[in-house]
Amino acid sequence: MPNVEKISIALPPEMAALMRQVVEAGEYASNSEVIRDALRDWTYKRELRLRGLEDLRAVWDEAIHDSRARVPAEDVLKRLRSKYRALVETGAK
């Protein structure tokens, strides 16, 4: 790798042992490759979470600016309580 920056990291003994184990088993060429793969996975998951938050914000904004008639929260909660009470009673029989 032409452009690399060396850094030092500290890992708990369990993680360090697991990293050595997968390198020794041939799953990865080096400890650095394990860390790079973990960072790629973390980056991917982080991007998914950020996109999910953006989607949630968009839905929230749409709901806030929705001009249709609103259903009072207490009505929704009453319906949900009734629904789940019925489910519990059905499951208990």
KEKE-3310 file (N, C-alpha, C; in steps of 0.2 Angstrom, whole numbers, plus 5000, padded with zeros to 4 digits):
npx = (5004:5004:5001:5000:4996:5004:4997:4995:4985:4975:4969:4957:4962:4955:4950:4962:4968:4958:4960:4973:4971:4963:4971:4982:4975:4973:4963:4965:4978:4986:4987:4984:4976:4964:4960:4958:4947:4937:4935:4930:4918:4912:4911:4902:4891:4889:4886:4874:4866:4866:4860:4847:4843:4842:4831:4822:4821:4815:4803:4798:4797:4788:4777:4775:4772:4760:4744:4732:4718:4721:4724:4721:4733:4730:4719:4725:4733:4724:4717:4728:4731:4719:4720:4732:4728:4718:4725:4733:4724:4718:4729:4731:4721)
npy = (4994:5010:5023:5024:5026:5023:5018:5016:5004:5000:4985:4974:4959:4948:4952:4954:4942:4935:4941:4938:4924:4923:4928:4918:4907:4910:4917:4931:4941:4949:4957:4970:4970:4964:4974:4984:4978:4977:4991:4995:4988:4994:5007:5006:5001:5013:5022:5017:5019:5033:5036:5031:5039:5051:5048:5045:5058:5065:5059:5063:5077:5077:5072:5082:5093:5090:5093:5086:5081:5078:5064:5063:5059:5052:5045:5036:5029:5023:5014:5006:5000:4993:4984:4977:4971:4963:4954:4948:4942:4933:4925:4919:4910)
npz = (5000:4995:5001:5017:5034:5049:5064:5081:5091:5105:5111:5119:5128:5123:5110:5104:5104:5096:5084:5081:5080:5068:5058:5059:5055:5042:5037:5035:5029:5037:5053:5051:5040:5046:5054:5044:5037:5047:5050:5037:5038:5049:5044:5033:5041:5048:5039:5034:5046:5047:5035:5038:5048:5041:5033:5043:5048:5037:5035:5048:5046:5035:5042:5052:5044:5038:5033:5035:5045:5062:5073:5090:5102:5113:5109:5099:5108:5116:5107:5104:5116:5118:5108:5110:5123:5119:5111:5121:5129:5120:5118:5131:5132)
capx = (5000:5008:4999:4997:4998:5004:4995:4995:4979:4975:4964:4957:4965:4950:4950:4969:4968:4954:4963:4979:4968:4960:4977:4985:4971:4974:4957:4967:4985:4989:4983:4982:4970:4959:4958:4955:4940:4933:4934:4926:4912:4910:4910:4896:4885:4888:4883:4867:4863:4865:4854:4841:4842:4840:4825:4817:4819:4811:4796:4795:4796:4782:4771:4774:4769:4754:4738:4726:4716:4726:4721:4724:4738:4727:4715:4729:4735:4718:4717:4734:4730:4714:4722:4736:4725:4714:4730:4736:4718:4718:4735:4731:4716)
capy = (5000:5016:5028:5021:5029:5019:5020:5011:5004:4995:4980:4970:4953:4944:4954:4953:4934:4933:4944:4933:4918:4923:4928:4912:4902:4912:4921:4937:4941:4952:4961:4977:4968:4963:4981:4988:4975:4980:4998:4995:4986:5000:5013:5004:5002:5020:5026:5015:5022:5040:5037:5029:5045:5056:5045:5047:5066:5067:5056:5067:5083:5077:5072:5089:5098:5086:5097:5082:5081:5074:5060:5064:5054:5048:5040:5031:5025:5019:5009:5001:4996:4988:4979:4972:4968:4958:4949:4945:4938:4928:4921:4916:4905)
capz = (5000:4994:5005:5023:5040:5054:5070:5087:5094:5111:5111:5125:5126:5119:5103:5101:5103:5090:5078:5080:5078:5061:5054:5059:5051:5035:5035:5034:5028:5043:5058:5048:5036:5050:5056:5039:5036:5053:5048:5031:5040:5053:5040:5030:5045:5050:5033:5034:5051:5045:5030:5041:5052:5036:5031:5048:5048:5031:5037:5053:5043:5032:5046:5055:5039:5035:5034:5036:5052:5067:5078:5096:5104:5118:5105:5097:5113:5118:5102:5104:5123:5117:5103:5114:5128:5116:5109:5127:5131:5116:5119:5137:5132)
cpx = (5004:5007:4996:5000:4998:5002:4995:4988:4980:4969:4963:4960:4961:4950:4957:4970:4964:4957:4969:4977:4966:4966:4981:4981:4971:4968:4959:4975:4989:4984:4980:4976:4964:4956:4954:4948:4935:4931:4929:4919:4908:4907:4903:4890:4884:4884:4875:4863:4861:4860:4848:4839:4839:4833:4820:4816:4815:4804:4793:4793:4789:4776:4770:4770:4762:4748:4732:4724:4720:4721:4724:4728:4734:4722:4719:4731:4730:4717:4722:4733:4725:4716:4727:4733:4721:4719:4733:4730:4718:4723:4735:4726:4719)
cpy = (5006:5021:5025:5026:5024:5022:5014:5010:4999:4991:4976:4963:4948:4945:4953:4946:4932:4935:4939:4926:4918:4924:4922:4907:4904:4915:4928:4937:4944:4955:4967:4975:4967:4969:4984:4985:4977:4987:4999:4993:4991:5006:5012:5004:5009:5024:5024:5018:5030:5041:5035:5035:5050:5054:5047:5054:5068:5065:5061:5074:5083:5076:5079:5094:5095:5090:5093:5082:5076:5070:5061:5058:5049:5043:5034:5026:5020:5013:5004:4997:4991:4983:4974:4968:4962:4952:4945:4940:4932:4923:4917:4910:4898)
cpz = (5000:4999:5012:5029:5045:5061:5075:5090:5100:5110:5117:5123:5122:5112:5100:5099:5097:5084:5076:5077:5070:5056:5054:5055:5044:5032:5032:5033:5034:5048:5055:5044:5040:5052:5050:5037:5041:5052:5042:5034:5044:5049:5036:5035:5048:5045:5033:5040:5050:5040:5033:5045:5047:5034:5036:5049:5043:5033:5043:5050:5039:5036:5050:5050:5036:5037:5036:5043:5056:5071:5084:5099:5109:5114:5102:5102:5116:5114:5103:5111:5122:5113:5106:5119:5125:5114:5115:5129:5127:5117:5126:5137:5129)
residu = (MET:PRO:ASN:VAL:GLU:LYS:ILE:SER:ILE:ALA:LEU:PRO:PRO:GLU:MET:ALA:ALA:LEU:MET:ARG:GLN:VAL:VAL:GLU:ALA:GLY:GLU:TYR:ALA:SER:ASN:SER:GLU:VAL:ILE:ARG:ASP:ALA:LEU:ARG:ASP:TRP:THR:TYR:LYS:ARG:GLU:LEU:ARG:LEU:ARG:GLY:LEU:GLU:ASP:LEU:ARG:ALA:VAL:TRP:ASP:GLU:ALA:ILE:HIS:ASP:SER:ARG:ALA:ARG:VAL:PRO:ALA:GLU:ASP:VAL:LEU:LYS:ARG:LEU:ARG:SER:LYS:TYR:ARG:ALA:LEU:VAL:GLU:THR:GLY:ALA:LYS)
# end
